[in-house]
Amino acid sequence: MIEIRNLSKTFASPDGEVRALENVSLTVGDGEIFGIIGMSGAGKSTLVRCINLLERPTDGQVLLDGVNVATLSPKELREKRREVSMIFQSFNLLQQRTCLKNVTLPMELAGVSKRWAKERALELLTRVGLPEKAKSYPSQLSGGQQQRVAIARALASDPKILLCDEATSALDPKTTSQILSLIREINRELGLTVIVITHQMSVVEDICDRVAILDKGTVAEVGKVAEVFSRPKSRAARRLVFPDGFELNEGDGASEGCIRVVFGGVEATEKPLIATMAIERGIVASILNASTKTIEGRTYGSMLLSLPNGRKDVERALSYIAELDDVTAEEVPGRGTE
């Protein structure tokens, strides 16, 4: 288990101290895939670097299986760090070494025999689907293949925890999906605890069990992915989940009234919501924007609706939608009205 208790991190700068993290507390269970997401500058990468003490917290604690890593001696810390591996956006492979030798490197540093290290590296390259690339150099591989080699190298120390810092940000959507499938497979087969740092909502939706929303160095919201993404409570989560309909601006064409409808796994039907509201309740609405998808016969996502007849229809629409299963709605304020 990973426990982060009241963690803060301050950096010195020419203009004074910069508070990157402030009073962050999180718990990640064994075998869990946990997402940490936020806008640029939210403190995501600083947090993940504090977990393995690449950055030392200014205040607070990081406990791995109950051990406060900040209290360990240098030797004990080196041993503990072998339980935590990390993959990065830029892959961080050594260009002068072959794929095989990149994977053997952690074992060489740990004093493992060359013969055993080679055999283990070949096993790991096979696990990530690249046994034929053992003698190739990183420059000869695609981005997705380089990340697979980086994952194989991360597994070489038999870690308990895998930290993924924007590991798919440099990859195209198809390759991203393949890498996420590989990470999920490794999680299930090896029981690794995985922490995924990302700014991409789709990554969290695809792979994570739970998610924490970071905002300006603090935890804005934590919960199961489906719950946070279908019913975000914090302003920071709403900004991420509803980037196009977080709040209204002048010229959006919905000054009379606007509501956001969130579909949290409602059973898909051939009866569209807008048509049904118009027929059954006489409520006229138009779509400002929508982002929905159907998975296994159920609809997820959100829709921003304009109600030109004003407050009366807003209240009637909210009342109507409240009667539906797995659908929620709320009024969306214009900018500056909150």
C-alpha positions as CSV (number, residue, x, y, z in Angstrom):
1,M,0.0,0.0,0.0
2,I,1.1,3.6,-0.8
3,E,0.1,6.2,1.8
4,I,0.8,9.9,1.2
5,R,0.2,11.9,4.4
6,N,-0.1,15.7,4.4
7,L,2.7,16.0,1.8
8,S,4.0,19.5,0.8
9,K,6.8,20.4,-1.5
10,T,8.3,23.9,-1.9
11,F,10.9,25.0,-4.4
12,A,13.1,28.0,-4.2
13,S,13.1,30.5,-7.1
14,P,14.5,33.9,-7.8
15,D,11.1,35.4,-7.0
16,G,10.7,33.5,-3.8
17,E,9.3,30.1,-2.7
18,V,7.0,28.2,-5.1
19,R,4.6,25.8,-3.4
20,A,4.3,22.9,-5.8
21,L,2.3,20.6,-3.5
22,E,0.3,21.5,-0.4
23,N,-1.0,19.1,2.2
24,V,-1.6,16.2,-0.2
25,S,-3.0,13.0,1.3
26,L,-3.8,9.9,-0.8
27,T,-4.0,6.1,-0.3
28,V,-3.4,3.7,-3.1
29,G,-4.2,0.0,-2.5
30,D,-2.1,-3.0,-3.5
31,G,-2.8,-4.0,-7.1
32,E,-4.7,-0.9,-7.9
33,I,-4.3,1.2,-11.0
34,F,-4.6,4.8,-9.7
35,G,-4.8,7.8,-11.8
36,I,-3.5,11.3,-11.0
37,I,-4.8,14.0,-13.4
38,G,-4.7,17.7,-13.5
39,M,-4.0,20.7,-15.7
40,S,-0.4,21.7,-16.5
41,G,1.3,23.0,-13.4
42,A,-1.0,21.1,-11.0
43,G,1.9,19.3,-9.3
44,K,1.4,15.8,-10.8
45,S,5.0,15.1,-11.8
46,T,6.3,16.6,-8.5
47,L,4.0,14.3,-6.6
48,V,5.1,11.1,-8.4
49,R,8.8,12.1,-8.0
50,C,8.2,12.5,-4.2
51,I,6.8,8.9,-4.0
52,N,10.2,7.4,-4.8
53,L,12.1,10.3,-3.3
54,L,13.6,11.6,-6.5
55,E,12.3,14.8,-4.8
56,R,12.2,15.0,-1.0
57,P,9.0,16.4,0.4
58,T,9.3,19.6,2.4
59,D,6.7,18.4,4.8
60,G,4.6,15.2,5.2
61,Q,5.3,11.5,4.7
62,V,5.4,8.9,2.0
63,L,4.8,5.4,3.3
64,L,5.4,2.3,1.2
65,D,3.9,-0.8,3.0
66,G,4.0,1.2,6.2
67,V,7.6,2.3,5.9
68,N,8.3,6.0,5.9
69,V,10.9,6.2,3.1
70,A,12.3,9.5,4.3
71,T,13.6,7.8,7.4
72,L,15.6,5.1,5.6
73,S,19.4,5.1,5.4
74,P,20.9,5.5,1.9
75,K,21.5,1.7,1.7
76,E,17.9,1.0,2.8
77,L,16.5,3.6,0.4
78,R,18.4,2.0,-2.5
79,E,16.8,-1.4,-1.6
80,K,13.4,0.1,-1.3
81,R,13.7,1.9,-4.6
82,R,14.1,-1.4,-6.3
83,E,10.4,-2.0,-5.4
84,V,9.4,1.1,-7.3
85,S,10.0,1.4,-11.1
86,M,9.1,4.3,-13.4
87,I,8.5,4.9,-17.0
88,F,8.5,8.3,-18.7
89,Q,7.1,10.3,-21.6
90,S,10.6,10.4,-23.2
91,F,11.3,6.7,-22.7
92,N,14.8,7.5,-21.2
93,L,16.5,4.7,-23.0
94,L,20.3,4.7,-23.4
95,Q,20.9,5.2,-27.2
96,Q,24.4,3.6,-27.2
97,R,23.0,0.3,-25.8
98,T,20.9,-2.3,-27.5
99,C,17.4,-3.0,-26.3
100,L,18.7,-6.1,-24.6
101,K,21.4,-4.2,-22.8
102,N,18.9,-1.4,-21.8
103,V,16.8,-4.1,-20.1
104,T,19.8,-5.7,-18.4
105,L,21.1,-2.4,-17.0
106,P,19.1,-2.5,-13.7
107,M,20.2,-6.0,-13.1
108,E,23.8,-5.2,-13.8
109,L,23.7,-2.4,-11.3
110,A,22.2,-4.8,-8.7
111,G,25.1,-7.2,-9.2
112,V,23.2,-9.9,-11.1
113,S,25.3,-12.3,-13.2
114,K,25.5,-11.4,-16.9
115,R,24.1,-14.8,-17.9
116,W,21.1,-14.6,-15.7
117,A,20.5,-10.9,-16.6
118,K,20.5,-11.8,-20.3
119,E,18.0,-14.6,-19.9
120,R,15.7,-12.5,-17.8
121,A,16.0,-9.6,-20.2
122,L,15.0,-11.8,-23.1
123,E,12.0,-13.1,-21.1
124,L,10.9,-9.5,-20.4
125,L,11.3,-8.4,-24.1
126,T,9.1,-11.4,-25.0
127,R,6.5,-10.3,-22.4
128,V,6.3,-6.9,-24.0
129,G,6.1,-8.4,-27.5
130,L,9.6,-7.5,-28.8
131,P,11.8,-10.5,-28.6
132,E,13.1,-9.9,-32.1
133,K,14.3,-6.4,-31.2
134,A,16.9,-7.6,-28.6
135,K,19.9,-6.5,-30.8
136,S,18.3,-3.3,-32.1
137,Y,19.1,0.2,-30.9
138,P,16.4,2.6,-29.6
139,S,16.9,4.8,-32.7
140,Q,15.7,1.9,-34.8
141,L,12.4,1.6,-33.0
142,S,9.1,3.4,-33.1
143,G,7.9,5.4,-30.1
144,G,5.6,2.6,-29.0
145,Q,8.4,0.0,-29.3
146,Q,10.7,2.2,-27.2
147,Q,8.1,2.5,-24.5
148,R,7.7,-1.3,-24.5
149,V,11.4,-1.6,-24.0
150,A,11.2,0.9,-21.2
151,I,8.5,-1.1,-19.6
152,A,10.6,-4.3,-19.9
153,R,13.5,-2.4,-18.2
154,A,11.1,-1.2,-15.4
155,L,10.1,-4.8,-14.7
156,A,13.7,-6.0,-14.5
157,S,14.0,-5.3,-10.8
158,D,10.8,-7.2,-10.0
159,P,9.1,-4.1,-8.6
160,K,5.9,-3.9,-6.6
161,I,5.0,-0.5,-7.9
162,L,5.1,1.0,-11.4
163,L,4.9,4.8,-11.8
164,C,3.9,6.1,-15.2
165,D,4.7,9.8,-15.7
166,E,2.8,10.9,-18.9
167,A,4.0,7.6,-20.4
168,T,1.7,7.8,-23.4
169,S,1.7,11.6,-24.0
170,A,4.2,11.3,-26.9
171,L,2.3,8.5,-28.6
172,D,-0.5,8.4,-31.2
173,P,-4.0,7.2,-30.1
174,K,-3.6,3.6,-31.5
175,T,-0.2,3.1,-29.9
176,T,-1.5,4.7,-26.6
177,S,-4.2,2.1,-26.5
178,Q,-1.7,-0.7,-27.0
179,I,0.6,0.5,-24.3
180,L,-2.3,0.9,-21.9
181,S,-3.5,-2.6,-22.7
182,L,0.0,-3.9,-21.9
183,I,0.2,-2.0,-18.6
184,R,-3.3,-3.4,-17.6
185,E,-2.1,-6.9,-18.6
186,I,1.0,-6.5,-16.4
187,N,-1.1,-5.2,-13.5
188,R,-3.4,-8.2,-13.7
189,E,-0.7,-10.9,-14.2
190,L,1.9,-9.6,-11.8
191,G,-0.3,-7.8,-9.3
192,L,1.7,-4.6,-9.6
193,T,0.3,-1.4,-8.1
194,V,0.3,1.2,-10.9
195,I,0.1,5.0,-10.6
196,V,-0.7,6.8,-13.8
197,I,0.2,10.5,-14.1
198,T,-1.5,12.1,-17.0
199,H,-3.4,15.1,-18.4
200,Q,-5.5,12.9,-20.7
201,M,-9.0,12.1,-19.6
202,S,-9.1,9.2,-22.0
203,V,-6.1,7.5,-20.4
204,V,-7.8,7.6,-16.9
205,E,-11.1,6.3,-18.3
206,D,-9.4,3.5,-20.2
207,I,-7.2,2.0,-17.5
208,C,-7.7,3.4,-13.9
209,D,-9.8,2.1,-11.0
210,R,-9.7,5.3,-9.1
211,V,-8.5,8.9,-9.8
212,A,-7.4,11.9,-7.9
213,I,-7.8,15.4,-9.4
214,L,-4.9,17.8,-8.6
215,D,-5.4,21.5,-8.8
216,K,-2.7,24.0,-8.0
217,G,-0.8,21.5,-5.8
218,T,-3.8,20.3,-3.8
219,V,-6.2,17.4,-4.0
220,A,-9.5,18.7,-5.3
221,E,-11.3,15.3,-5.6
222,V,-10.7,11.6,-5.2
223,G,-13.0,8.7,-6.2
224,K,-13.9,5.9,-8.5
225,V,-13.3,6.9,-12.1
226,A,-16.9,6.4,-13.2
227,E,-18.2,8.4,-10.3
228,V,-15.8,11.4,-10.6
229,F,-16.2,11.6,-14.4
230,S,-20.0,11.3,-14.4
231,R,-20.7,13.5,-11.3
232,P,-17.7,15.7,-10.7
233,K,-18.1,17.7,-7.5
234,S,-15.1,20.1,-7.5
235,R,-14.6,23.0,-9.8
236,A,-11.2,21.5,-11.0
237,A,-12.8,18.2,-11.9
238,R,-15.6,20.0,-13.8
239,R,-13.0,21.9,-15.8
240,L,-11.4,18.6,-16.8
241,V,-14.5,16.6,-17.4
242,F,-16.5,19.3,-19.2
243,P,-13.8,21.4,-20.9
244,D,-16.3,22.7,-23.5
245,G,-19.2,23.3,-21.1
246,F,-17.6,24.2,-17.8
247,E,-19.1,27.6,-17.9
248,L,-20.7,29.9,-20.5
249,N,-19.2,32.8,-22.2
250,E,-20.7,35.7,-24.0
251,G,-21.8,34.6,-27.5
252,D,-22.6,31.0,-26.5
253,G,-26.2,31.7,-27.4
254,A,-27.7,30.5,-24.2
255,S,-28.3,33.5,-22.0
256,E,-31.9,32.5,-21.3
257,G,-31.0,29.2,-19.6
258,C,-28.6,26.4,-19.9
259,I,-28.2,22.9,-18.3
260,R,-25.6,20.2,-18.4
261,V,-26.9,16.6,-18.6
262,V,-24.6,13.9,-17.5
263,F,-25.1,10.3,-18.6
264,G,-23.6,7.9,-16.1
265,G,-24.3,4.6,-17.8
266,V,-27.9,5.0,-18.8
267,E,-29.3,2.2,-20.9
268,A,-29.2,3.3,-24.5
269,T,-32.5,3.6,-26.2
270,E,-33.8,4.8,-29.6
271,K,-35.7,7.6,-27.8
272,P,-33.5,10.7,-27.7
273,L,-33.7,12.8,-24.5
274,I,-34.4,16.1,-26.3
275,A,-37.3,14.7,-28.4
276,T,-38.8,13.0,-25.3
277,M,-38.7,16.2,-23.2
278,A,-40.4,18.1,-26.1
279,I,-43.1,15.5,-26.6
280,E,-43.8,14.6,-23.0
281,R,-43.3,18.0,-21.3
282,G,-43.3,20.6,-24.0
283,I,-39.7,21.6,-23.2
284,V,-37.8,23.0,-26.1
285,A,-34.0,22.6,-26.0
286,S,-31.1,22.8,-28.4
287,I,-27.6,21.2,-28.1
288,L,-24.7,23.6,-27.6
289,N,-22.2,20.7,-27.4
290,A,-22.1,17.0,-26.6
291,S,-19.6,14.3,-25.9
292,T,-21.1,10.9,-25.4
293,K,-20.2,7.3,-26.1
294,T,-22.0,4.0,-25.9
295,I,-20.3,1.1,-24.1
296,E,-22.0,-2.3,-24.0
297,G,-25.4,-0.8,-24.6
298,R,-25.0,2.0,-22.1
299,T,-24.4,5.7,-22.6
300,Y,-21.7,7.8,-20.9
301,G,-20.7,11.4,-21.3
302,S,-22.4,14.8,-21.1
303,M,-24.5,17.2,-23.1
304,L,-24.9,21.0,-22.8
305,L,-28.4,22.2,-23.6
306,S,-29.8,25.6,-24.2
307,L,-33.4,26.3,-23.1
308,P,-34.5,29.5,-24.8
309,N,-37.7,29.8,-22.8
310,G,-35.8,30.8,-19.7
311,R,-35.9,29.9,-16.0
312,K,-39.3,28.2,-16.1
313,D,-38.1,25.6,-18.5
314,V,-34.7,25.2,-16.7
315,E,-36.6,24.2,-13.5
316,R,-39.0,21.9,-15.5
317,A,-36.2,20.2,-17.3
318,L,-34.2,19.6,-14.1
319,S,-37.3,18.2,-12.5
320,Y,-38.0,15.9,-15.5
321,I,-34.4,14.6,-15.7
322,A,-34.3,13.9,-11.9
323,E,-36.9,11.2,-12.6
324,L,-34.6,9.3,-14.9
325,D,-32.2,6.6,-13.9
326,D,-28.4,7.1,-14.4
327,V,-28.9,10.6,-15.7
328,T,-28.2,13.8,-13.7
329,A,-28.5,17.5,-14.7
330,E,-27.6,20.9,-13.3
331,E,-27.9,24.5,-14.3
332,V,-24.7,25.9,-15.9
333,P,-23.9,29.5,-14.9
334,G,-22.5,32.1,-17.1
335,R,-19.0,33.4,-16.5
336,G,-18.8,35.5,-13.4
337,T,-22.1,34.4,-12.0
338,E,-20.7,31.8,-9.5
